[in-house]
């Protein structure tokens, strides 16, 4: 239910349009601060005000697309639970690589946090075994819902008139060797996990020296059940 609603391709397309619309409508492109001085003005920006402005033709081209139901179309989505090789590549890098092939098109990359539970950066929800208090495991080991926290996903949207051609380009690109070559190129910058680190990660289930343990992509790798603990 969560994924069917919040990750529905049409709902996410309207997210993109609404973000552009609000940037167009709001003074200086942002909401008034909800503090003592700006709270009253902030509260004036409710649904009815925005819908009224849209009905009056304000909000730019994205507002028109919303009203005419000519929203952008989704042409690519990264996997919910990619294999470890693709995790190491970096889903963001893969999406950007795909988007770079859509030359001459208006492209929107929408990231979405695929998480049920909000928590502080670098922290996790843990469960203590009542029979063995020394046995502490992440909630995802016990809850199928928590295990859905597979990390961020990336979605690519284009104008409806470009959708068919974009899908053909992406399909051709993914079937070629160019997409797979990302394995060799990814992870070479400082602070990211490279292919050379793979065996060390699998052996120790902890990031090697120089790797940021708080990076969400790294946390995802370390949380994978198919990587054995030392």
Secondary structure, 3 states (H helix, E strand, C coil): CHHHHHCCHHHHHHHHHHHHHHHHHCHHHCCCCCCCCCHHHHHCCCHHHHHHHHHCCCCHHHHHHHHHCCCCEEEEECCCCCCHHHHHHCHHHHHHHHHCCCCCCCEEEEEEEECCCCCCCCCCCEEECCCCCCCEEEHHHCCCCHHHCCEEEEEEEECHHHHHHHHHHHHHHHHCHHHHCHHHHCCCCCCCCCHHHHHHHHHHCCCCCCCCCCCHHHHHHHHCCCCCCC
